[in-house]
Amino acid sequence: MPQNKFQRMVFAFLTVLITVHGYVFYSLYVVNGAYFQGLAEAAGLHGVLAGIGVQGGVLMFGKLLPIWAIILIEFCCAFLLENLLGSPLSFKLACRVFDPRKNHPMIFESAIICATVGIMCPLMSFLAAWMYYPYYEGFRLLTLLANWLKLVCYNFPFAYFSQLFFIQPAVRVIFKALFSRQIKAREEAQLSAEAKGENGERPLDETEAIADIYKRINEIQKNLDHEHRRRKALEEKVEQK
């Protein structure tokens, strides 16, 4: 897991970079592949890219734009939403259901991934409904909402399974490779602190902070329970006398 703001930015950058390319491929080849293939065949060509070339690009904001521009615009939007809403809100939602200290890290990370998909998929689909709306036909709010719902239905299954089983595992492998020294140093410091019976260094991220809070609460509760039992034993002795 990322430990500071820079690492969070890198983690979000890797996630969005892979996700946006996957979504563009999914949208052009799977969702709209038959349409572009039909354009290519009508021009005596073959392939989705040929159909996009026949059309002159991909329709966005009522204009035909090249694929690289589509990727760049979607990347910027997704990166901002991930850092401003997706990442912080998904962490808070996961903490409402699971305890990051008591539950297995894999369970907690999976909860964060599911929460991120639940937040980012409707948001990005809503932006896409505006971006890819056929403005040349005139604007209608109900049509926009219908397109949004359709995009959510198309995108959510792809987002859930790709993030849970491919994108996030790949991002974590790349992230660990990039920050292997920092991760190793932190693990060694934690093991050393545990061996000495110390609480360790100050939490470096939200997960550690919450885990530390739970740990302190449990310690306080144990002390209170011990004090309560001790006082009860003293009261029973006094009553016996």
Phi and psi in degrees as a GROMACS rama.xvg file:
@    title "Ramachandran Plot"
@    xaxis  label "Phi"
@    yaxis  label "Psi"
@TYPE xy
-61.8255  145.702  PRO-2
-109.407  -16.9573  GLN-3
-148.15  179.704  ASN-4
-63.7672  -39.9353  LYS-5
-62.6843  -45.0394  PHE-6
-66.1064  -34.8281  GLN-7
-64.3891  -38.8069  ARG-8
-65.325  -41.735  MET-9
-64.5513  -43.8607  VAL-10
-61.0755  -45.1247  PHE-11
-65.2015  -38.3831  ALA-12
-61.6029  -46.4438  PHE-13
-63.4585  -43.5016  LEU-14
-61.4827  -49.1368  THR-15
-68.4414  -37.7962  VAL-16
-58.7759  -47.2499  LEU-17
-71.7475  -41.4979  ILE-18
-64.1474  -45.6196  THR-19
-62.9532  -44.3551  VAL-20
-61.6794  -39.8582  HIS-21
-64.501  -40.6157  GLY-22
-68.9128  -40.6563  TYR-23
-62.5749  -43.5993  VAL-24
-61.1562  -45.444  PHE-25
-61.8587  -42.2653  TYR-26
-68.3012  -44.077  SER-27
-76.7194  -40.1  LEU-28
-94.1711  -34.6728  TYR-29
-95.6782  -55.1587  VAL-30
-72.0402  -47.9418  VAL-31
-111.026  14.9654  ASN-32
-60.904  -41.846  GLY-33
-63.6086  -36.8448  ALA-34
-65.3039  -49.8606  TYR-35
-68.3849  -33.4544  PHE-36
-64.7892  -37.7854  GLN-37
-65.4328  -38.3186  GLY-38
-63.6154  -40.9049  LEU-39
-65.8197  -43.3101  ALA-40
-66.6553  -34.3975  GLU-41
-65.1881  -27.1608  ALA-42
-95.7016  8.14494  ALA-43
76.4214  23.0994  GLY-44
-116.503  -176.54  LEU-45
-145.594  137.555  HIS-46
111.088  153.801  GLY-47
-67.1016  -43.4616  VAL-48
-61.55  -36.7313  LEU-49
-63.8883  -39.9339  ALA-50
-64.6911  -39.0372  GLY-51
-63.9534  -38.3794  ILE-52
-65.2163  -39.1264  GLY-53
-63.1065  -40.4008  VAL-54
-72.1664  -25.0944  GLN-55
96.9464  11.9989  GLY-56
132.752  -168.497  GLY-57
-106.946  134.758  VAL-58
-73.9992  118.745  LEU-59
-144.3  132.367  MET-60
56.0884  31.601  PHE-61
77.5684  8.08701  GLY-62
-128.291  154.899  LYS-63
-88.28  119.651  LEU-64
-121.351  150.956  LEU-65
-69.3567  163.205  PRO-66
-62.5867  -38.7131  ILE-67
-62.2563  -34.3643  TRP-68
-69.5347  -37.6764  ALA-69
-60.546  -46.2823  ILE-70
-63.2004  -43.2573  ILE-71
-63.7553  -45.1773  LEU-72
-65.2965  -45.4961  ILE-73
-66.7064  -35.4648  GLU-74
-62.8283  -46.9712  PHE-75
-61.0121  -44.1137  CYS-76
-65.2623  -45.4951  CYS-77
-67.0715  -38.0287  ALA-78
-65.1693  -41.7124  PHE-79
-66.0096  -45.3922  LEU-80
-65.6007  -37.8396  LEU-81
-63.1122  -42.5183  GLU-82
-78.2169  -34.7075  ASN-83
-84.9265  -36.3036  LEU-84
-124.461  -52.1967  LEU-85
-57.5493  -54.8185  GLY-86
-66.4133  -52.5289  SER-87
-66.2264  -39.7795  PRO-88
-70.1605  -38.4086  LEU-89
-63.9823  -37.1873  SER-90
-64.2334  -44.2173  PHE-91
-65.3032  -39.9692  LYS-92
-65.3768  -41.0032  LEU-93
-64.6031  -37.2585  ALA-94
-69.4236  -22.0121  CYS-95
-73.7267  -19.9028  ARG-96
-107.598  -39.4507  VAL-97
-120.839  152.193  PHE-98
-96.2205  114.909  ASP-99
-64.0779  -17.0853  PRO-100
-89.533  -37.1958  ARG-101
-89.158  -35.3376  LYS-102
-82.4424  155.608  ASN-103
-63.8417  139.686  HIS-104
-53.613  -35.2269  PRO-105
-64.3949  -38.1542  MET-106
-66.87  -43.8735  ILE-107
-66.7708  -41.8046  PHE-108
-64.9398  -39.029  GLU-109
-63.727  -36.6757  SER-110
-64.7885  -39.3242  ALA-111
-64.7648  -41.444  ILE-112
-62.3395  -46.3396  ILE-113
-62.7503  -41.2078  CYS-114
-66.0459  -37.6752  ALA-115
-63.4662  -43.2245  THR-116
-62.6181  -42.3394  VAL-117
-63.8734  -26.1276  GLY-118
-90.422  -50.0095  ILE-119
-73.5661  -35.0366  MET-120
-62.279  -50.591  CYS-121
-63.9674  -37.1632  PRO-122
-65.3731  -49.8729  LEU-123
-67.4661  -34.4541  MET-124
-66.3734  -35.5194  SER-125
-66.3988  -42.478  PHE-126
-63.9529  -40.7534  LEU-127
-64.734  -34.2899  ALA-128
-61.4726  -35.334  ALA-129
-75.0088  -43.0181  TRP-130
-64.1099  -44.379  MET-131
-99.7359  15.0294  TYR-132
-68.1867  136.846  TYR-133
-76.9882  80.8198  PRO-134
-65.3432  -20.8635  TYR-135
-66.5571  -17.0758  TYR-136
-91.8525  0.577251  GLU-137
93.8451  155.856  GLY-138
-101.833  131.233  PHE-139
-134.318  128.814  ARG-140
-62.5889  -41.7056  LEU-141
-63.9118  -37.2383  LEU-142
-64.9984  -40.1202  THR-143
-61.0587  -45.8515  LEU-144
-65.4754  -37.9023  LEU-145
-65.6816  -41.1891  ALA-146
-64.2301  -37.5556  ASN-147
-61.606  -48.0065  TRP-148
-61.5265  -40.68  LEU-149
-62.9009  -43.2701  LYS-150
-65.0101  -38.776  LEU-151
-61.4791  -42.7339  VAL-152
-64.2398  -36.4918  CYS-153
-72.1534  -43.2782  TYR-154
-85.3567  -31.7222  ASN-155
-60.8718  -48.4372  PHE-156
-59.5386  -42.6879  PRO-157
-63.5553  -42.6761  PHE-158
-64.5297  -44.6512  ALA-159
-62.8129  -53.6737  TYR-160
-72.5669  -36.8141  PHE-161
-69.6376  -39.9094  SER-162
-69.4661  -43.3315  GLN-163
-72.6476  -37.2695  LEU-164
-109.919  -12.1213  PHE-165
-131.004  -60.5374  PHE-166
-65.8935  -53.4713  ILE-167
-65.2772  -42.5873  GLN-168
-58.7156  -40.2703  PRO-169
-65.9605  -42.0326  ALA-170
-63.1472  -39.8912  VAL-171
-66.9089  -36.7464  ARG-172
-64.8804  -45.7591  VAL-173
-64.5836  -42.0707  ILE-174
-62.9545  -43.8088  PHE-175
-64.7464  -34.3385  LYS-176
-68.6928  -37.2454  ALA-177
-72.0657  -36.7573  LEU-178
-116.239  36.8856  PHE-179
-62.4807  -39.161  SER-180
-65.5823  -45.92  ARG-181
-64.4237  -40.3139  GLN-182
-66.437  -41.5712  ILE-183
-65.3453  -42.8565  LYS-184
-63.0826  -39.5639  ALA-185
-67.3473  -42.3048  ARG-186
-63.4241  -39.8304  GLU-187
-65.2516  -38.6047  GLU-188
-65.6486  -38.6872  ALA-189
-66.5907  -43.0413  GLN-190
-64.2022  -39.7335  LEU-191
-64.8405  -41.3688  SER-192
-66.0466  -40.9133  ALA-193
-66.2452  -37.5002  GLU-194
-65.1048  -33.6705  ALA-195
-85.5027  -5.38378  LYS-196
76.3386  23.1473  GLY-197
-98.1386  164.453  GLU-198
-76.8223  -15.1771  ASN-199
88.4113  -176.243  GLY-200
-74.4965  170.261  GLU-201
-62.3942  138.473  ARG-202
-53.3684  137.903  PRO-203
-99.72  -11.522  LEU-204
-146.419  178.99  ASP-205
-65.1838  -36.6286  GLU-206
-62.5184  -46.9279  THR-207
-65.2448  -38.7108  GLU-208
-62.0212  -46.6226  ALA-209
-67.0651  -40.5926  ILE-210
-61.5569  -39.3666  ALA-211
-66.111  -38.3098  ASP-212
-63.7557  -45.9915  ILE-213
-61.1841  -39.688  TYR-214
-63.209  -44.2098  LYS-215
-66.1529  -38.9567  ARG-216
-62.2765  -42.7525  ILE-217
-64.8322  -38.8778  ASN-218
-64.7972  -42.5052  GLU-219
-63.831  -41.4089  ILE-220
-63.4534  -41.0497  GLN-221
-63.1794  -41.7531  LYS-222
-64.6881  -40.6521  ASN-223
-65.3945  -40.7714  LEU-224
-63.756  -41.4995  ASP-225
-63.8955  -43.2506  HIS-226
-65.3512  -37.6721  GLU-227
-64.6268  -42.5969  HIS-228
-65.3494  -38.6924  ARG-229
-65.1931  -43.6005  ARG-230
-67.1811  -37.0201  ARG-231
-65.1979  -39.728  LYS-232
-63.9478  -39.9161  ALA-233
-65.4103  -39.9294  LEU-234
-64.3856  -39.3816  GLU-235
-65.4233  -37.7595  GLU-236
-65.1215  -40.1131  LYS-237
-64.3262  -41.7925  VAL-238
-64.4386  -37.0654  GLU-239
-65.8123  -33.9661  GLN-240
